[in-house]
Amino acid sequence: MSKPSKKIAIVSHCILNQVTVAPGLSSYVGAVKELVEYLVAESYGIIQLPCPEATFLGFNRWWMSREQYDTQAFRAHCRKILEPIIALIKELRREEIPYILIGIKGSPSCGIFTTTSNPEWGGDPSKAEKSKSNKINMPGVFMEELLKLIQEEGLPLPDRILEIDHEEIKKKGLPQESLDKLRLD
């Protein structure tokens, strides 16, 4: 019998379940296959974060920007659904198990370094076409709350942090640069 993995990947929900991606934005039918296969091959245990957008607004939501999610109600929702994740991270760290965090590039919720911004979005969605969103160097609201909670609890930050673009992975495969960032040994 093999020993359990002693490294964990905490991943954005849609890496394992593209069904929760806002309509029209998913790149895969199920999971981000190349990334999941890599994590399994590298003996990572995988923890799936809850999807804050789907649990807050459901599946029939519009594409949104960081500014639209940046509300007290959404931040409180994020913190609430992260409670069991923080408890699990505490247990992992008590056992000194290293962990990595993988988010979604450009996501208004799950971006870690890059998010989607458009302060003008709001109101009539048919007018949003005239006002394009931009990618900015800032975390999405959910990841910002996760990293704040980790720090507030006095836990060490993830050993590695990576942001992926699932559409790019589908077109080009997993970039070697990303693979290098995932290695803990």
BAGURO-908050 format. One line per field, with one value per residue: residue number from 1; residue in three letters; x, y, z of N, C-alpha, C in turn. Coordinates in steps of 0.1 Angstrom, whole numbers. Layout:
num: NUM / ...
residuo: ala / ...
n.px: X / ...
n.py: Y / ...
n.pz: Z / ...
ca.px: X / ...
ca.py: Y / ...
ca.pz: Z / ...
c.px: X / ...
c.py: Y / ...
c.pz: Z / ...
//
This chain:
num: 1 / 2 / 3 / 4 / 5 / 6 / 7 / 8 / 9 / 10 / 11 / 12 / 13 / 14 / 15 / 16 / 17 / 18 / 19 / 20 / 21 / 22 / 23 / 24 / 25 / 26 / 27 / 28 / 29 / 30 / 31 / 32 / 33 / 34 / 35 / 36 / 37 / 38 / 39 / 40 / 41 / 42 / 43 / 44 / 45 / 46 / 47 / 48 / 49 / 50 / 51 / 52 / 53 / 54 / 55 / 56 / 57 / 58 / 59 / 60 / 61 / 62 / 63 / 64 / 65 / 66 / 67 / 68 / 69 / 70 / 71 / 72 / 73 / 74 / 75 / 76 / 77 / 78 / 79 / 80 / 81 / 82 / 83 / 84 / 85 / 86 / 87 / 88 / 89 / 90 / 91 / 92 / 93 / 94 / 95 / 96 / 97 / 98 / 99 / 100 / 101 / 102 / 103 / 104 / 105 / 106 / 107 / 108 / 109 / 110 / 111 / 112 / 113 / 114 / 115 / 116 / 117 / 118 / 119 / 120 / 121 / 122 / 123 / 124 / 125 / 126 / 127 / 128 / 129 / 130 / 131 / 132 / 133 / 134 / 135 / 136 / 137 / 138 / 139 / 140 / 141 / 142 / 143 / 144 / 145 / 146 / 147 / 148 / 149 / 150 / 151 / 152 / 153 / 154 / 155 / 156 / 157 / 158 / 159 / 160 / 161 / 162 / 163 / 164 / 165 / 166 / 167 / 168 / 169 / 170 / 171 / 172 / 173 / 174 / 175 / 176 / 177 / 178 / 179 / 180 / 181 / 182 / 183 / 184 / 185
residuo: met / ser / lys / pro / ser / lys / lys / ile / ala / ile / val / ser / his / cys / ile / leu / asn / gln / val / thr / val / ala / pro / gly / leu / ser / ser / tyr / val / gly / ala / val / lys / glu / leu / val / glu / tyr / leu / val / ala / glu / ser / tyr / gly / ile / ile / gln / leu / pro / cys / pro / glu / ala / thr / phe / leu / gly / phe / asn / arg / trp / trp / met / ser / arg / glu / gln / tyr / asp / thr / gln / ala / phe / arg / ala / his / cys / arg / lys / ile / leu / glu / pro / ile / ile / ala / leu / ile / lys / glu / leu / arg / arg / glu / glu / ile / pro / tyr / ile / leu / ile / gly / ile / lys / gly / ser / pro / ser / cys / gly / ile / phe / thr / thr / thr / ser / asn / pro / glu / trp / gly / gly / asp / pro / ser / lys / ala / glu / lys / ser / lys / ser / asn / lys / ile / asn / met / pro / gly / val / phe / met / glu / glu / leu / leu / lys / leu / ile / gln / glu / glu / gly / leu / pro / leu / pro / asp / arg / ile / leu / glu / ile / asp / his / glu / glu / ile / lys / lys / lys / gly / leu / pro / gln / glu / ser / leu / asp / lys / leu / arg / leu / asp
n.px: 8 / 6 / 21 / 3 / 2 / 25 / 22 / 2 / -22 / -41 / -68 / -85 / -120 / -131 / -111 / -113 / -139 / -155 / -181 / -191 / -181 / -187 / -213 / -204 / -176 / -161 / -135 / -132 / -149 / -152 / -130 / -99 / -79 / -51 / -37 / -48 / -41 / -13 / -9 / -18 / 0 / 23 / 19 / 4 / -19 / -53 / -71 / -102 / -113 / -143 / -167 / -171 / -186 / -206 / -219 / -229 / -243 / -254 / -258 / -267 / -255 / -242 / -212 / -188 / -171 / -143 / -149 / -177 / -181 / -169 / -181 / -195 / -213 / -206 / -179 / -183 / -196 / -176 / -157 / -172 / -176 / -151 / -143 / -142 / -120 / -99 / -97 / -89 / -64 / -50 / -48 / -33 / -9 / -2 / 8 / 29 / 27 / 35 / 20 / 5 / -10 / -34 / -48 / -70 / -62 / -71 / -96 / -124 / -129 / -112 / -87 / -52 / -30 / -38 / -67 / -101 / -112 / -136 / -148 / -170 / -190 / -223 / -258 / -277 / -270 / -267 / -255 / -229 / -212 / -201 / -183 / -154 / -137 / -107 / -76 / -61 / -33 / -39 / -54 / -82 / -114 / -122 / -98 / -82 / -95 / -91 / -63 / -60 / -73 / -56 / -33 / -44 / -49 / -24 / -10 / 14 / 20 / 11 / 35 / 40 / 26 / 4 / -10 / -33 / -43 / -69 / -79 / -57 / -41 / -56 / -53 / -24 / -12 / 2 / 24 / 59 / 71 / 51 / 49 / 74 / 70 / 53 / 66 / 78 / 100
n.py: -12 / 22 / 52 / 81 / 113 / 139 / 165 / 192 / 205 / 234 / 243 / 265 / 263 / 258 / 246 / 219 / 216 / 227 / 233 / 253 / 277 / 310 / 314 / 308 / 311 / 289 / 266 / 239 / 207 / 192 / 190 / 209 / 192 / 187 / 200 / 188 / 161 / 164 / 172 / 150 / 131 / 140 / 134 / 151 / 158 / 169 / 198 / 212 / 244 / 261 / 274 / 307 / 325 / 310 / 299 / 322 / 337 / 318 / 297 / 311 / 336 / 368 / 377 / 392 / 420 / 427 / 449 / 447 / 425 / 433 / 438 / 443 / 422 / 401 / 397 / 389 / 365 / 351 / 348 / 332 / 308 / 300 / 291 / 263 / 255 / 270 / 259 / 233 / 239 / 247 / 223 / 208 / 223 / 220 / 195 / 200 / 199 / 208 / 233 / 243 / 270 / 274 / 296 / 314 / 331 / 364 / 361 / 376 / 368 / 346 / 352 / 356 / 372 / 387 / 403 / 408 / 439 / 466 / 494 / 507 / 489 / 478 / 480 / 480 / 451 / 449 / 471 / 467 / 457 / 479 / 488 / 476 / 452 / 452 / 436 / 437 / 442 / 428 / 410 / 387 / 391 / 369 / 353 / 373 / 375 / 349 / 348 / 369 / 358 / 335 / 349 / 363 / 342 / 335 / 317 / 301 / 315 / 300 / 276 / 278 / 298 / 300 / 311 / 302 / 301 / 288 / 286 / 292 / 270 / 249 / 255 / 256 / 238 / 229 / 254 / 251 / 268 / 272 / 245 / 243 / 261 / 247 / 226 / 213 / 200
n.pz: 0 / -8 / 5 / 17 / -1 / 7 / 0 / -10 / -33 / -35 / -52 / -75 / -79 / -105 / -119 / -115 / -121 / -147 / -152 / -135 / -144 / -156 / -179 / -213 / -209 / -203 / -209 / -211 / -212 / -188 / -165 / -161 / -178 / -185 / -164 / -141 / -145 / -144 / -117 / -103 / -113 / -102 / -76 / -59 / -33 / -38 / -31 / -35 / -39 / -29 / -53 / -54 / -69 / -82 / -59 / -48 / -68 / -85 / -115 / -137 / -141 / -151 / -169 / -150 / -133 / -112 / -96 / -95 / -79 / -56 / -29 / 4 / 10 / -8 / 0 / 26 / 22 / 8 / 29 / 47 / 32 / 31 / 56 / 63 / 47 / 56 / 82 / 74 / 62 / 85 / 99 / 81 / 81 / 107 / 106 / 91 / 63 / 31 / 9 / -22 / -41 / -66 / -88 / -111 / -139 / -145 / -134 / -118 / -92 / -86 / -95 / -88 / -92 / -113 / -124 / -136 / -147 / -147 / -140 / -150 / -156 / -150 / -144 / -174 / -191 / -219 / -227 / -220 / -239 / -252 / -235 / -228 / -207 / -187 / -180 / -149 / -126 / -98 / -71 / -74 / -57 / -41 / -38 / -26 / -1 / 8 / 11 / 30 / 52 / 57 / 65 / 87 / 105 / 111 / 97 / 75 / 42 / 10 / -3 / -30 / -55 / -81 / -111 / -135 / -170 / -182 / -208 / -224 / -218 / -229 / -256 / -260 / -243 / -210 / -199 / -197 / -178 / -160 / -150 / -137 / -116 / -100 / -88 / -58 / -49
ca.px: 0 / 14 / 19 / -4 / 10 / 28 / 21 / -12 / -25 / -54 / -71 / -98 / -131 / -133 / -100 / -119 / -153 / -157 / -195 / -194 / -176 / -198 / -217 / -196 / -162 / -154 / -126 / -132 / -162 / -152 / -119 / -87 / -73 / -37 / -33 / -52 / -32 / 0 / -9 / -19 / 13 / 33 / 15 / -3 / -33 / -59 / -83 / -109 / -120 / -157 / -169 / -178 / -196 / -218 / -227 / -234 / -252 / -259 / -252 / -272 / -250 / -235 / -198 / -187 / -158 / -139 / -157 / -191 / -180 / -162 / -191 / -195 / -220 / -198 / -167 / -187 / -199 / -163 / -152 / -180 / -174 / -136 / -140 / -136 / -107 / -89 / -96 / -81 / -50 / -45 / -45 / -21 / 3 / 2 / 16 / 40 / 25 / 35 / 8 / 5 / -23 / -36 / -59 / -74 / -57 / -81 / -109 / -127 / -129 / -101 / -74 / -43 / -21 / -45 / -82 / -108 / -117 / -143 / -156 / -182 / -200 / -234 / -270 / -281 / -259 / -266 / -245 / -216 / -204 / -194 / -173 / -146 / -130 / -93 / -69 / -52 / -25 / -46 / -61 / -97 / -120 / -122 / -84 / -78 / -100 / -84 / -49 / -61 / -76 / -44 / -25 / -51 / -48 / -10 / -6 / 23 / 14 / 14 / 48 / 40 / 13 / 4 / -22 / -34 / -53 / -74 / -81 / -44 / -36 / -63 / -47 / -10 / -7 / 8 / 37 / 70 / 73 / 41 / 53 / 85 / 65 / 45 / 75 / 82 / 112
ca.py: 0 / 34 / 63 / 93 / 124 / 149 / 179 / 195 / 216 / 240 / 248 / 271 / 253 / 255 / 237 / 205 / 216 / 238 / 236 / 264 / 289 / 319 / 310 / 312 / 313 / 277 / 261 / 224 / 201 / 188 / 196 / 213 / 179 / 187 / 204 / 178 / 150 / 167 / 172 / 136 / 124 / 145 / 129 / 161 / 157 / 181 / 204 / 220 / 255 / 263 / 285 / 318 / 331 / 301 / 298 / 335 / 341 / 307 / 295 / 320 / 349 / 375 / 379 / 404 / 425 / 427 / 460 / 442 / 415 / 439 / 443 / 437 / 410 / 391 / 394 / 381 / 352 / 344 / 344 / 321 / 295 / 296 / 286 / 249 / 255 / 276 / 248 / 223 / 244 / 247 / 209 / 205 / 230 / 214 / 183 / 206 / 195 / 220 / 234 / 253 / 276 / 277 / 304 / 316 / 344 / 373 / 359 / 387 / 362 / 336 / 357 / 358 / 383 / 394 / 402 / 416 / 452 / 476 / 502 / 512 / 479 / 479 / 484 / 473 / 443 / 450 / 482 / 464 / 455 / 491 / 491 / 464 / 450 / 451 / 428 / 446 / 435 / 428 / 398 / 387 / 393 / 356 / 350 / 383 / 371 / 337 / 352 / 376 / 348 / 328 / 358 / 366 / 330 / 333 / 305 / 305 / 316 / 288 / 275 / 283 / 304 / 300 / 315 / 296 / 306 / 275 / 287 / 291 / 256 / 241 / 258 / 254 / 229 / 235 / 259 / 246 / 278 / 268 / 233 / 246 / 268 / 237 / 216 / 216 / 193
ca.pz: 0 / -9 / 15 / 12 / -5 / 17 / -5 / -13 / -42 / -33 / -66 / -78 / -81 / -119 / -124 / -114 / -125 / -156 / -153 / -127 / -150 / -161 / -193 / -224 / -206 / -200 / -220 / -211 / -209 / -174 / -157 / -169 / -179 / -184 / -151 / -131 / -147 / -139 / -102 / -99 / -117 / -92 / -62 / -51 / -29 / -43 / -24 / -44 / -33 / -33 / -63 / -47 / -78 / -84 / -47 / -45 / -78 / -93 / -128 / -148 / -138 / -162 / -167 / -141 / -131 / -98 / -90 / -92 / -68 / -44 / -20 / 17 / 10 / -14 / 8 / 38 / 16 / 6 / 42 / 52 / 25 / 33 / 69 / 64 / 40 / 66 / 92 / 68 / 61 / 99 / 102 / 72 / 85 / 120 / 102 / 83 / 49 / 22 / 0 / -33 / -44 / -80 / -92 / -125 / -144 / -150 / -128 / -108 / -79 / -83 / -99 / -77 / -95 / -124 / -123 / -147 / -141 / -155 / -130 / -156 / -157 / -141 / -151 / -186 / -196 / -233 / -230 / -215 / -250 / -256 / -225 / -226 / -194 / -187 / -170 / -141 / -116 / -86 / -69 / -74 / -44 / -33 / -34 / -17 / 12 / 12 / 15 / 42 / 62 / 60 / 73 / 100 / 113 / 114 / 89 / 64 / 29 / 2 / -7 / -44 / -59 / -95 / -117 / -148 / -179 / -188 / -223 / -230 / -216 / -239 / -269 / -261 / -232 / -198 / -202 / -188 / -168 / -150 / -144 / -129 / -104 / -92 / -82 / -45 / -45
c.px: 9 / 11 / 11 / 6 / 13 / 29 / 7 / -13 / -39 / -57 / -85 / -108 / -132 / -122 / -105 / -133 / -156 / -172 / -199 / -189 / -188 / -201 / -209 / -181 / -154 / -146 / -126 / -146 / -163 / -142 / -108 / -77 / -58 / -31 / -36 / -43 / -18 / 1 / -10 / -6 / 24 / 30 / 10 / -16 / -40 / -71 / -89 / -116 / -134 / -157 / -177 / -188 / -208 / -226 / -233 / -245 / -259 / -252 / -256 / -268 / -243 / -220 / -197 / -173 / -155 / -147 / -171 / -191 / -175 / -173 / -190 / -202 / -212 / -186 / -171 / -190 / -186 / -157 / -159 / -177 / -159 / -133 / -135 / -123 / -96 / -87 / -87 / -66 / -43 / -40 / -33 / -8 / 8 / 11 / 27 / 40 / 26 / 23 / 11 / -9 / -24 / -49 / -61 / -71 / -69 / -95 / -112 / -128 / -116 / -88 / -65 / -34 / -28 / -60 / -88 / -114 / -125 / -152 / -169 / -193 / -210 / -246 / -273 / -270 / -257 / -256 / -231 / -206 / -196 / -183 / -165 / -139 / -115 / -88 / -60 / -44 / -30 / -53 / -76 / -102 / -119 / -107 / -78 / -83 / -94 / -70 / -49 / -64 / -64 / -35 / -31 / -49 / -33 / -4 / 5 / 16 / 18 / 29 / 50 / 27 / 14 / -10 / -22 / -45 / -58 / -76 / -67 / -38 / -43 / -56 / -32 / -4 / -2 / 22 / 47 / 72 / 63 / 44 / 64 / 80 / 58 / 54 / 79 / 95 / 124
c.py: 12 / 44 / 74 / 104 / 133 / 163 / 180 / 207 / 221 / 247 / 255 / 261 / 249 / 247 / 223 / 204 / 229 / 242 / 249 / 277 / 297 / 314 / 316 / 314 / 300 / 272 / 246 / 219 / 197 / 196 / 201 / 201 / 179 / 190 / 193 / 166 / 152 / 167 / 158 / 128 / 128 / 142 / 140 / 156 / 170 / 185 / 214 / 231 / 256 / 274 / 296 / 324 / 323 / 300 / 311 / 339 / 330 / 306 / 305 / 335 / 355 / 374 / 391 / 408 / 425 / 437 / 455 / 433 / 422 / 446 / 437 / 423 / 398 / 387 / 386 / 366 / 344 / 339 / 332 / 308 / 291 / 290 / 272 / 247 / 260 / 265 / 237 / 227 / 244 / 233 / 205 / 211 / 225 / 202 / 187 / 201 / 208 / 221 / 245 / 258 / 279 / 284 / 306 / 330 / 352 / 371 / 371 / 381 / 354 / 340 / 359 / 371 / 392 / 392 / 410 / 428 / 460 / 483 / 507 / 502 / 480 / 483 / 475 / 465 / 445 / 462 / 479 / 461 / 467 / 494 / 478 / 464 / 450 / 442 / 437 / 437 / 437 / 415 / 399 / 388 / 380 / 353 / 361 / 380 / 359 / 340 / 360 / 367 / 340 / 336 / 361 / 354 / 327 / 321 / 310 / 306 / 303 / 288 / 279 / 288 / 305 / 304 / 309 / 303 / 293 / 275 / 285 / 276 / 247 / 243 / 253 / 243 / 236 / 241 / 254 / 255 / 275 / 255 / 235 / 253 / 258 / 228 / 221 / 210 / 200
c.pz: 0 / 2 / 9 / 9 / 7 / 11 / -11 / -23 / -39 / -46 / -66 / -82 / -96 / -126 / -125 / -119 / -134 / -157 / -145 / -133 / -156 / -175 / -204 / -222 / -203 / -212 / -221 / -208 / -194 / -166 / -167 / -169 / -177 / -170 / -140 / -133 / -142 / -124 / -97 / -102 / -107 / -78 / -53 / -46 / -34 / -35 / -33 / -36 / -37 / -44 / -56 / -56 / -80 / -71 / -42 / -55 / -86 / -106 / -139 / -145 / -151 / -159 / -159 / -139 / -116 / -90 / -86 / -80 / -55 / -36 / -6 / 17 / 4 / -6 / 20 / 33 / 14 / 19 / 48 / 46 / 26 / 46 / 70 / 57 / 49 / 77 / 87 / 67 / 74 / 102 / 93 / 77 / 99 / 117 / 93 / 68 / 41 / 13 / -11 / -35 / -59 / -83 / -107 / -129 / -149 / -143 / -118 / -94 / -76 / -90 / -87 / -79 / -105 / -123 / -135 / -140 / -152 / -145 / -136 / -158 / -146 / -149 / -162 / -192 / -211 / -237 / -226 / -227 / -255 / -246 / -222 / -212 / -197 / -177 / -162 / -131 / -102 / -83 / -71 / -59 / -35 / -29 / -25 / -3 / 17 / 18 / 28 / 54 / 66 / 69 / 87 / 110 / 117 / 107 / 78 / 51 / 21 / -2 / -22 / -47 / -74 / -100 / -131 / -157 / -186 / -203 / -230 / -229 / -226 / -252 / -270 / -251 / -220 / -201 / -192 / -176 / -156 / -142 / -134 / -116 / -95 / -85 / -68 / -41 / -51
//
